[in-house]
Amino acid sequence: MRIISKYILKEFFKTFFLTLASFITLYLVVDFFEKIQSFISNQASLGLTALFFVSKIPVIMYHMVPMAVLLSTLITLIILSRNREIVAMKASGISLFSICSPILLVSLLISLLLLILNESIIPYSIKKSEYIENVLINKEEPVGLFKENQIWYKSPGAIYNIRLFDPKKNILKGITINYFDKNFYLTRRIDGKEARWKPGQGWIFYEVIFRSRQKDGSFKLESFPEKSIPLPESPRDFKKVERKPEEMTFTELKDYIRQIKSEGYDATRYLVDLHFKTSFPFISFIMAILGAPFALKAEKGGGVTLGVGISIIIGFSYYLIYAFNQSLGHAEILPPIVSAWLTNALFGTIGILLFLGTPR
């Protein structure tokens, strides 16, 4: 059985690496043509352009691996079926589970590897590629940073401190704005519990307190339940500074959630993303479970074309439902852990039932 397992894995890995390389190349080509005009207009050097695309490869690979596993599982088993090798194995007393177990085990190991990569290389790769594109190529001056789980933003004559930014609702929470004169003396300070962006109106602050320095050095205090405050920044400016969940490791995101919850802010969106960090890598394992029974039912014919067709249907359905459940989690319709793992549980169950229904 060890010889057969090695043979099956050899065929699997040949298809897997070829498929993965093809997916990465296709993605890079599309991305290249989308960004090349911008890079040329900013006179980006060839080396800097190459560095940008190289820095994106780990992230592309991370997202393409599940489809590569699915396609490799299907093509490997379909070819074995078409060549009657699976029939010969079954005639020798080898069960279907034993035939598929090497691929399933390797797919599980790939999922665990993706989990490790998501805790190490992936966040760094995302930050690196964005820094190269925004700062080194597009020449955008870094005006803010994410430090101590807060957003610090430098505006002309002012420095903002923001506890939490919700990019989906365009809400700033726990915002403090310090205004300085040319000698860097504090002249005015604005503290708001919340600021909401309203198209056509700008930023509307709630439970806001104004502190203005008077000529004698004292501060005049004013408070308003609601007030429109003109700021030169739009939500788009703060989105450049906000540290996205995919840029954080599991531990960093977990600590961030703990802090914003302790300060009384709603952390549901980040909690959903935290669970998705652990569920996404296991898509590879679920894809193998799904692909095996489809391939085993194709003993009378089929080939690469059939494998690609089935992969497209399964992959599109999977990612569509996966994204839909994530939206339900962000909207607080589903609990975070349910929204993250529901798709894996659903398709995993379908794969197991199909496998059990495959003729022995």
N, C-alpha and C positions, 0 to 999 in steps of 0.2 A: 504493500500500500504506500510505503514511503516513496518508491520510485514513481508511482502514479501521481502522488501529490506534487512531487517536484516537477513532473511533466506538465500538470495542469497549471501550476504557478508560473512556470516558464512561459507558457502561452499567454497567461493572464498579464504578466508584467510586460511582455513585448507589446501587447495592445495598449496597456495602461500608459506606459511612458510615451508611446507614439501619439496617443490620443491627447494626453495632457500637454505635450509639447505643441500639438496642433492648436488646441484651445488657447494656450498662452500666446502663440504667434498671431492667431487671428485677432485676439483682443488687442494686442499691441499695435497691429496694423491699423485697426479701426481707430484706436485712440490717437495714433500718430497723425492720421489724416484730419482728425478733429482739432488737434492742437497745433499742427505745424504752422498754420498761418499766424497764430498768435505768437509763436516762438520766433518766427522770422521777423515779424514787426518789432519785436523787442530785442532783435539782434542777439539771440541766444547762441552761444558757441555750440559746436558739434559735440564737444565733450560734455557740456552741461546738459544738453538735450539727451544724450545717451545715458548719463547718470540718472536723469529723471525717470526714464523708462525702465532702467535696471532696478531702481528702487521700488518700482511698482510690481515687479515680478512676484515677490512673496505673497502680496495681497491677491493678485490675480490667481495664482496657484491655489491659494486657500479656498477661493470661491469656485474654482473649476474642478477641483479634485472629486467632489461627489458625482458630477456628471461623467468624469473619466472612469470612475469605479463602475458606474452603471453600464456604460457602453462597453467597457472591457469585460464585465461579467457576462453580458448578453452575447457579445461576439465570440468570446472564448467557448462558452457552452453551446452556442448554436453551431459553431464549426465542428466541435466534438460530436454533436448530434448528427450533423449532416454526413460526417465521415464514418458514422456508425460506431464510433469509439465508445460512446456512452452505452450503446446496446451491448457491446463486448464486455464492458466493465460489469454491467448488471448481470450478464450471463455468467460471469465469474463469481457472482455472489456478493458483489460490492453494492452497497445501498446507495440511493440517491443522496442521502445526507452525507455519506462518506465522500462521495464525489465532489459535493459542493463545499464541504467543510474547510478545505484549504483556502478557498476564495473568501469564505465568510470570516475565517480567522484573520486573514491578512487585511480585510476591510475593517475589521474591528481595530487592529493595530494601527491602520492608517488614521482612523478616527481619533485614537488616543494621541497620535503624533500631531494631528491638527490642533488638538486641545493644548498640547505643549507649545506649539508654534504661536497660538493665539495669546499665550501668556508671556511670550518673549519677543519674537521677531516681528509679528504682524503690527502691533501698536507702533513700534519704532519705524517700520517701513511706511506706514501711513503718514506719520508726522514728518518723516524725511522727505517724502515725495511732495507733500503740500508745501514744505518750506522751500524746496528747490523751485517749485512752480511759482509760488506767490512772491517770494522775497528775491531769490537769485535771478529768476527769468523775467517775471512781470514787474520787477523793481518796486514792489509795494513795500512801503516802510512799515515795519512792525510797530503797531500803535498800542498793543495790549498784550497781556500774558495771563496765563492761568497759574496762580500760585496759591498754595495753602488752601486749595479747594475754593478759591474765589477768583473772579474776573477783575483784573486791573486794566483800565483802559485810559490812554492819554489822549485828551482832546485839546484843541487850541485853548490855552489858558486854564485848563481844568484837568482834574484826574478823577476818574470814576472808580468806585469800588462796588461790585455787584455780587451779591451772594448766590443768586441763581438766575439763569436765563432759560426761558422756555421758547425754543425756536419755532415750535409748531403753532403756539398761540401768540407769539411775539410779546411776551411778558417779561419784564425785569422785576425781580423780587429782591427786597432788601438792598436798595440802591442808595449810595451816598455819593454826592458830587461836591468836590472841593475846588473852589475857584481861587486863583492866585493872580497877583499883580506881576509886573515885570521884574520885581525884586524877589519874587517867590514868597510874598507874604500872603497869608490866607485872608481873603476879603469877604468871601461868602461861602456858606455851606448849605446844601440841600439834602435832607434825609427823607426818603419815601419808603413806605412799606411795600408799594408796588407801583409799577409804571406800565401802562398798556399802550401799544401802538394802534392808532386808529387812522386808516387811510383818509387823507384830506384834512385831518385834525392834528396829526403828529402824536407826541407822547402826552398821555393823560396820567398824572400822578395822583395817588390816593394816600390819605393819611400822611400828608407831607408837612415837614417843618422847615422853615427858612431861618437861617442865622446870618445876619449881615453886620459886618464890622462898621462901627460908627467912628466919627472923627476922634473921639476921646479914647478909642481903643476897646470900648465895650461892644457887646453884640446885641443887636435887636432881634428878638424872637417873634416869629409869626407862624401860625399853623393853619392848615386848610384841609378839610375832608377830601376835597377834589380840586385839582388845578391843572390847567394846560401849561406845560413848560416847554418852550422851544429848545430843541437840541439839534446840533448839526448832523447827528448820526441817525441812521435808519436801522431797522433790525438787521439788514444785510451786513452792516459794519460789525455788529456784535457777534454775528454768526462766524465771522472770521477768527474771532478770539476764543469763542466757546470751545472747550475741550469735549470732543464727542466721545460717547461711550466706546466706540471701536478704537479710539486712541488710548484707552486705558486698559490695563490688565484686569483680570477678575478681582484681584485683591484691592487694587486702586479704586475700582468702581464700587466695590462693596464698602470700602471706607468712606467714599464720597457719599453714598446713600445713607450710611449711618450718621454722618455729620449733618446733612440737610434735613433728615428726619428729626434729629435732636433739636434743630432750630425751628421746627414747626412747619417746614415746607413739605409739599406733596412730592414724594419720590417715586410715584408709580411708573412714570416713563422710564426712569433709570433702572427700576427693579425689573421691568419687563426685559430691557436690554441685557441685564445681568444674567437672567435665565437663558436668554437666546445665545449668550456667549458659550454656554455649556451644551445647548441642544444642537447648534449648527454643526459642529464637528461630527456628530453621530449620524448625520444624513448619509455619509459614505457607507456606513454599516447597513442602514435601512435600504439604500439603493441596491446593495448586493443581495439583500433578502428579497427585494422586489424583482430584480433582474433574473435571478436563478429560475424561478418557476416559469416565467415567460419563455426563457430559452429552452427549458426542458420539454415544453409542449411543442417545440418546433422540430421534432425529430425527423419529420418526413420532408423537410425542405427548409428553405430560407438561407440566409447568409448575412453578409455585412449590411446589405441594404435593409433587410428586415430588422437587424439589430439597431441600426441608426434610427429607423422609423419608430420603433418601440421606445427607444431612449428619449426621443424628442417629445413624444406624447406623455410618457411618465414624468420626465424632468419638468416640462412646462406645467403639468398639473400639480406636481409637488411644490414647486416654487410659488405658484399662484396661491395655493391654499396656505402655504407657509407665511407669505407676506400678508395675506388676509387675516390670519390669526394674530399676527404681530400687530396689525392695526386695531384689532379688537382688544388686544391687551393695552395698547396705548390709550384707547378710548375708555378703558376701565370697564368694558363689557365682560371680558373674561379675566379671571385672576392671572397674575403674571406667570406663574409656573405652568398653568394650564395652557395659556396662549403659546408658550414656548415649546411645550412638549406634545401638544395635541396632534400636530401633523405627523411627527415621528411615530407616535402611538398608533394613529389611524393607518398610515401606510405600512408600518411594521406588521400590524395585525392582518392587513390584506395580503401581504407577502407570505406570512406564515400559513394562512388559510389556503392560498393558492398552491403553496408547496405541499401541504398535506393532501390536497386534491389532485396532485400530479400522479399519473399512473406509475406504479412501481415496476 
